[in-house]
Amino acid sequence: MIILQETPSAQDFKIIPRSYFADSMKIKNETTGEELTYTITTSLDGYYLTFSKAVTLKEDTFYNLTVLDGSDIVYKDRIFCTNQTTSTYTVNNNDYTSNSTDNDYITL
């Protein structure tokens, strides 16, 4: 799974594809079914195919990524968009409310 942020600037992708050439990618919103196609220019970094692209994403949403060479699929993955840092990510960010108690109990 790839974790990206909701930002208008270009984000870096680093993938290990089936073949080392790609010219486009499709990103499909899993909730709405909306699919966007982007033209990409790739470079090779060892076993990785890398490229940068500014993509339109919405926070707390999952997407399906498909990287293509013409009509051939060379890579598929899932994207999750969040603005939290990945090292401190929590599902209930700013939603958790703690209960206060005095811990009194009765012993019989």
HELIX and SHEET records of a PDB file:
HELIX    1   1 THR A   86  THR A   88  5                                   3    
SHEET    1   A 5 ILE A   2  LEU A   4  0                                        
SHEET    2   A 5 ASP A  72  CYS A  81  1                                        
SHEET    3   A 5 THR A  61  ASP A  69 -1                                        
SHEET    4   A 5 SER A  24  ASN A  29 -1                                        
SHEET    5   A 5 GLU A  35  THR A  39 -1                                        
SHEET    1   B 3 GLN A  11  ILE A  15  0                                        
SHEET    2   B 3 TYR A  48  LYS A  53 -1                                        
SHEET    3   B 3 SER A  43  ASP A  45 -1                                        
END                                                                             
